[in-house]
Amino acid sequence: MSLDVMFDGVSINEDNVIGAKLNTTVFGEAFALGETICRSATMEILKDGIVSIPSSVSFTHPDQSTVTMLVDNVDDTDDTFYQLHLVDYMVLLNKVIDLSTQTTAGAALEAICTELNMTHNLSNADSLYSYAFAWDGFTTARDVIGMMAEAYGGYAICEGTQISFYGFSKDPVDSIDVEDCGDFALGGRHYISRIVWDNGVNKYEYGSDIGDTLYLSETNVFFGDDSNTYDRIAAFGDNIIGMEFYNVKVEDAPIVGARAGQLISIGGYNTFVNEAWEYFGDWLGGYDCQLQTSEQAETSVIVDPLEKAVVSINSTVNRQEGLLDILGTRTTRLETDMIHFQVDAAAQEVRVTSQDTLPPTSYTAFQEDGMRIYVEGEQVAEATATRFECDKGLGVQDWAIEQTSSGTVLCFFRKW
C-alpha cells in the first residue's frame, strides 16, 4: 500500500520516508458521546530528501482516505533524518472564540468554521442547527464542538480542515479472523441498555437498566429543562441502545478499512478501533480497546458494618444567570444530611448552606473582601479585613470591631 505522502500539497518521493506511526485514541476510560478526537503521528524523513520543513503533511490512511495533519514539532537530533511530530486540525479549536452573538448551534458552528477557515459536514442536520445556544464567554470552540457531537449522538474528528460529525452504529463495519492475528486477549463485555441525562433538577432516561448506562454531560447546553430533551436523546438512542462490545487486545492483526470510533469484529467479538499503527511499506499493528463501565452517582449505596447510607451528588448550571449549584445528600435510617454549594457569578459570591432552596435564605457567603453569614435573609455576622461584626439580635450579645481609616485604631461597639 502506497503512503502517498505530500508536504504542503506537493508529492514527495516515498523512498525518502523511513517510517511513520499513527495514533488515535477515541475514548478516555469509558465509552462516551461527544469526544473530539485528535490524531497524532510521527514521520521520519531523510534530510537529503526534502528542501524545507513543511507546515502540513498528507498521507493515505488504511481506510484509503487522505489524512492531513499539521507539523507540531521537528526532532533533528539524528544526522540522517528528521522526525516530524504531527497533530490534526482539532488542535486549532483549543481556543476561545467570541460566540456571544450566536443563538443557535448552527450559527455557532458556522462562526467557528469562519474564524478558523474550516468546514463541516452538518449542512443537512436541521434539527441540530435549531438547538438554542448561549455562550458563557469562556468555553473553547472545541468544547462547543464536543457538546454538538454529544447532541448528535456521536463524536467529532477533523478530516483535514473539515470538522466531521459521526454517529455510532451497533453493527461492525469489518471483521478479522482471530487465526490471522498474533496474541489475542479477550476482556470484559459491555452492553449499553440505558441513556441518562441528569442535572440534579431534571432527569431523562431512555432504555432500561439491564446493562450498562451511558451518562450524558449534565453541563451540555443542548440538553436542558425543555420538553425536547427526551426527543433529542431518543433521536440517537436507538443507534446506541443494545450496543455490545468487548475489551480486546490483539497484536499483529490485519489493518482493515475502519476509522477510529467504528466497531469491528475480531473472532466474533465486537470492539472499537483505536489506531496505534506503524508504516514500513504497509500499515502494521494491532487493536487495543480497554474501556471501563461508566459510573455516575445518580444514587450510590454505602454499606458498612454499622450503618447503611444513600449518598448522591447532583449539579446544575444556569449559564444565562451565571449560577452553578452542587447539592450533596447523605441519607441514613435516622437522618438526612445535606450540603449545598452555589457559585453566583453576577453577585461575585460563593455560598455554602444546608438548604436546598434556590436561592437559599440561610447561608455563609464568601466574597472578595471577606465572609458574611445570613439567617432567613438577614445578615447576622461579617468578617472582612477591616471589620468583624456579630449581630444575633439579642441585645448585649451583639457587638462589632472596626478598624478606622488610619489603620492604627480599633473601635469596639457593643449594643446595650
Residue pairs with C-beta under 8 A, 6 or more apart in sequence:
1 60
1 62
1 282
1 283
2 14
2 60
3 14
3 17
3 20
3 59
3 60
3 279
4 11
4 14
4 58
4 59
4 60
4 66
5 11
5 12
5 14
5 17
5 43
5 57
5 58
5 59
6 12
6 57
6 58
6 59
7 50
7 54
7 56
7 57
8 54
8 55
8 56
9 56
9 58
12 45
12 49
12 50
13 49
15 49
16 45
16 46
16 48
16 49
16 50
17 43
17 44
17 45
17 46
17 49
18 44
18 45
18 46
18 81
19 43
19 44
19 278
19 279
19 280
20 41
20 42
20 43
20 44
20 59
20 278
20 279
21 41
21 42
21 43
21 277
21 278
21 279
22 39
22 40
22 41
22 61
22 67
22 275
22 276
22 277
22 278
22 279
22 283
23 39
23 40
23 41
23 275
23 276
23 277
24 37
24 39
24 40
24 260
24 274
24 275
24 276
25 37
25 260
25 274
26 35
26 37
26 155
26 260
26 261
26 272
26 273
26 274
27 35
27 272
27 291
28 35
29 291
29 292
30 291
30 292
30 293
30 294
30 295
31 190
31 192
31 212
31 214
31 245
31 272
31 291
31 294
32 214
32 215
32 294
33 149
33 150
33 153
33 154
33 155
33 168
33 214
33 216
34 146
34 147
34 149
34 150
34 155
34 217
34 220
35 146
35 149
35 155
35 156
35 261
36 90
36 93
36 142
36 145
36 146
36 149
36 155
36 156
36 157
37 90
37 155
37 156
37 157
37 260
37 261
38 87
38 88
38 90
38 91
38 158
39 67
39 69
39 87
39 88
39 90
39 157
39 260
39 275
40 85
40 86
40 87
40 88
41 67
41 69
41 85
41 86
41 87
42 83
42 84
42 85
42 86
43 57
43 59
43 83
43 84
43 86
44 81
44 82
44 83
44 84
45 81
45 82
45 84
46 80
46 81
47 76
47 79
47 80
47 81
47 82
50 82
53 71
53 74
53 82
53 84
54 71
54 84
55 70
55 71
56 68
56 69
56 70
56 71
57 68
57 69
57 71
57 84
57 86
58 66
58 67
58 68
58 69
58 160
59 66
59 67
60 66
60 67
61 67
61 259
62 255
62 256
62 257
62 277
62 283
63 257
63 258
63 259
64 257
65 159
65 259
66 160
67 88
67 159
67 160
68 88
68 89
68 159
68 160
68 161
69 86
69 87
69 88
69 89
70 86
70 87
70 88
70 89
70 91
71 84
71 85
71 86
72 85
72 86
72 87
72 91
73 84
73 85
74 82
74 83
74 84
74 85
75 82
75 83
75 85
76 82
76 83
88 157
88 158
89 118
89 158
89 160
89 161
90 142
90 156
90 157
90 158
92 116
92 118
93 112
93 116
93 140
93 141
93 142
93 145
93 163
94 140
94 141
94 142
95 140
95 141
96 137
96 138
96 139
96 140
96 141
97 111
97 112
97 115
97 116
97 140
97 141
98 135
99 108
99 111
99 112
99 133
99 135
99 144
100 135
100 137
102 108
102 111
102 133
102 135
103 132
103 133
103 134
104 129
104 130
104 131
104 132
104 133
105 128
105 129
105 130
105 131
105 132
105 133
105 148
105 151
105 222
106 122
106 128
106 129
106 130
107 133
108 133
108 135
108 144
108 148
109 120
109 122
109 129
109 144
109 145
109 148
109 163
112 118
112 141
112 144
112 145
112 163
113 119
113 120
113 163
115 141
116 141
117 161
118 158
118 161
118 162
118 163
119 161
119 162
119 163
120 162
120 163
120 164
120 165
121 162
121 163
121 164
121 165
122 128
122 129
122 152
122 165
125 152
125 165
127 235
128 148
128 151
128 152
128 222
131 151
131 222
131 232
132 221
132 222
133 221
133 222
134 221
134 319
134 320
135 144
135 319
136 319
136 322
145 156
145 163
146 156
147 217
147 220
147 221
147 222
148 156
148 165
148 222
149 155
149 156
149 165
150 216
150 217
150 220
150 222
151 220
151 222
151 223
151 232
152 165
152 167
152 236
153 167
153 168
153 235
153 236
153 237
153 239
153 240
154 165
154 166
154 167
154 168
154 236
154 261
155 165
155 166
155 168
155 261
156 163
156 164
156 165
156 166
157 164
157 166
157 259
157 260
157 261
158 164
166 261
167 236
167 239
168 239
168 240
168 243
168 261
168 263
169 239
169 262
169 263
170 239
170 240
170 242
170 243
170 244
170 263
171 263
172 262
172 263
172 264
172 265
172 270
173 257
173 258
173 262
173 263
173 264
174 256
174 257
174 258
174 264
174 265
175 256
175 264
175 265
175 266
176 250
176 253
176 254
176 256
176 264
176 265
176 266
176 267
177 267
178 184
178 250
178 266
178 267
180 253
180 254
181 250
181 251
181 252
181 253
181 254
181 266
181 267
181 286
182 250
182 251
182 252
182 253
182 286
183 249
183 250
183 251
183 252
184 248
184 249
184 250
184 266
184 267
185 248
185 249
185 250
186 246
186 247
186 248
186 267
186 269
187 246
187 247
187 248
187 249
187 290
188 246
188 247
188 293
189 244
189 245
189 246
190 211
190 212
190 243
190 244
190 245
190 246
190 247
190 291
190 293
191 210
191 211
191 212
191 242
191 243
191 244
192 207
192 211
192 212
192 213
192 214
192 240
192 241
192 242
192 243
192 244
193 207
193 208
193 209
193 210
193 211
193 212
193 213
193 241
193 242
194 205
194 206
194 207
194 208
194 209
194 211
194 212
194 213
194 214
194 241
195 205
195 206
195 207
195 213
195 214
195 215
195 216
195 233
195 237
195 240
195 241
196 203
196 204
196 205
196 206
196 213
196 214
196 215
196 216
196 296
196 298
197 203
197 204
197 215
197 216
197 218
197 220
197 223
197 229
197 233
198 204
198 215
198 218
198 296
198 298
198 314
199 218
199 219
199 223
199 314
199 315
199 316
199 317
200 218
200 314
200 315
200 316
200 325
200 327
201 225
201 314
201 316
202 224
202 225
202 229
203 298
204 223
204 229
204 230
204 233
206 230
206 233
206 234
206 237
206 241
207 237
207 241
212 293
212 294
213 294
213 296
214 240
214 294
215 294
215 296
216 223
216 233
217 223
218 315
218 316
218 317
219 315
219 317
221 319
222 232
223 229
223 232
223 233
243 263
244 270
245 263
245 270
245 271
245 272
245 289
245 291
246 269
246 270
246 271
246 289
247 271
247 289
247 290
247 291
248 266
248 269
248 271
248 287
248 288
248 289
249 286
249 287
249 288
249 289
249 290
250 266
250 286
250 287
250 288
251 286
252 284
252 286
253 266
253 285
253 286
253 287
255 277
255 283
255 284
255 285
256 264
258 264
258 273
259 273
260 273
260 274
260 275
261 272
261 273
262 272
262 273
263 270
263 271
263 272
263 273
264 270
264 271
264 273
264 287
265 271
266 287
271 287
271 289
272 289
272 291
273 287
273 289
274 287
274 288
274 289
275 285
276 285
276 286
276 288
277 283
277 284
277 285
278 284
278 285
297 311
297 312
297 313
298 312
299 310
299 312
300 310
300 311
300 312
301 308
301 309
301 310
302 308
302 309
302 310
302 311
307 332
307 333
308 332
308 333
309 330
309 331
309 332
310 329
310 330
310 331
310 332
311 328
311 329
311 330
311 331
312 328
312 329
313 326
313 327
313 328
314 326
314 327
314 328
315 324
315 325
315 326
315 327
316 324
316 325
317 323
317 324
317 325
318 324
318 325
321 346
322 344
322 345
322 346
323 342
323 343
323 344
323 345
324 342
324 343
325 340
325 341
325 342
325 358
326 340
326 341
326 342
327 338
327 339
327 340
327 341
327 356
328 338
328 339
328 340
328 341
329 336
329 337
329 338
329 339
330 336
330 337
330 338
331 337
337 354
338 354
338 355
338 356
339 352
339 354
340 351
340 352
340 353
340 354
340 355
340 356
340 360
340 363
341 350
341 351
341 352
342 350
342 351
342 352
342 353
342 358
342 359
342 360
342 363
343 349
343 350
343 351
344 350
344 351
344 359
348 367
348 368
349 365
349 366
349 367
350 365
350 366
350 367
351 359
351 360
351 363
351 364
351 365
351 366
352 363
352 364
352 366
353 360
353 362
353 363
353 364
354 362
355 361
355 362
355 363
361 374
361 375
361 376
361 377
362 374
362 375
362 376
362 377
363 373
363 374
364 371
364 372
364 373
364 374
365 371
365 372
365 373
365 374
369 384
369 385
370 382
370 383
370 384
370 385
371 382
371 383
371 384
372 379
372 381
372 382
372 383
373 379
373 380
373 381
373 382
374 380
379 391
380 390
380 391
380 392
380 393
381 389
381 390
381 391
382 388
382 389
383 389
386 402
386 403
387 400
387 401
387 402
387 403
388 400
388 401
388 402
389 399
389 400
389 401
389 402
390 397
390 398
390 399
390 400
391 398
391 400
391 415
392 398
395 415
395 416
396 414
396 415
396 416
398 414
398 415
399 412
399 413
399 414
399 415
400 412
400 413
401 410
401 411
401 412
401 413
402 410
402 411
402 413
403 409
403 410
403 411
404 410
404 411
